[in-house]
Amino acid sequence: MSKRRRKSEPAQDALRDALEPLSSPQWLTEARRKAIHLSFIVLPLELLLEVLPWPRTHKEFRLLFLALTAGAIAVDVLRIHERRVRTFFKQFFGEMIREHEQMSLLGSSYLLLAALIAIEVFPQPLAAAALGFTVLGDAMGALVGKAWGRHKVFNKSLEGALGCFIACGAWGAVVVAVAHVPWSVVLMGAAVATVVEVLPIPLDDNLGITLSAGYAMKLLAG
């Protein structure tokens, strides 16, 4: 038994070391932020599965996303210009609001805007695929990069890019199974989403990933 314990100790130490970054304050702050981001997966899921009695038609989805986007932007405008609203956000969200979001739209507002644009310019299954890439890929890329990113690419990491691509691939499998979109199309979208997530383009990732991946898939699908 003592030999077995000695053999298992290096493995336990290696696992402990690997998981240690997940307890850092920086990673936990990012995890809380991405938990909110991940909640938006309900949007592409509904586009894909249509489990709710409403919305169902394109006009109904347009109305929903338009209302959500307008509401989010209105809250952002209040937050930026009204001190009491800004104080409220600081108290409840604190470090989860990035520095560049202090006086501009939040990432959630950009994501809702991306959803509104996506359903207007892409077929519904491709809009769902692109939004899912944004929600899952961006979140996984950030969380993996924060924890284990060692090989830097621009201001991101190869490890984070790999996490993003795997998450996009998993969501792509769901799209293939449910909407019967060809694998070649969703893999192209996943690859483009990963590249855009890594590149330091002057556009919010929620818009950049959704629109770039969506257009790539639309072009390939014909």
Buried (B, 14 or more C-beta within 10 A) or exposed (E): EEEEEEEEEEEEEEEEEEEEBEEEEEBEBBBBBBEBBBEBBEBBBBBBEBEEEEBEEEEEBBEBBBEBBBEBBEBBEBBBEEEEBBEEBEEEBEBBBEEEBEEEBBBBBBBBBBBBBBBEEBBBBBBBBBBBBBBBBBBBBBBBBBBBBEEEBEEBBBBBBBBBBBBBBBBBEBBBEEBEBEEEBBBBBBBBBBBBBBBEBEEBBBBBBBBBBBBBBBEBBE
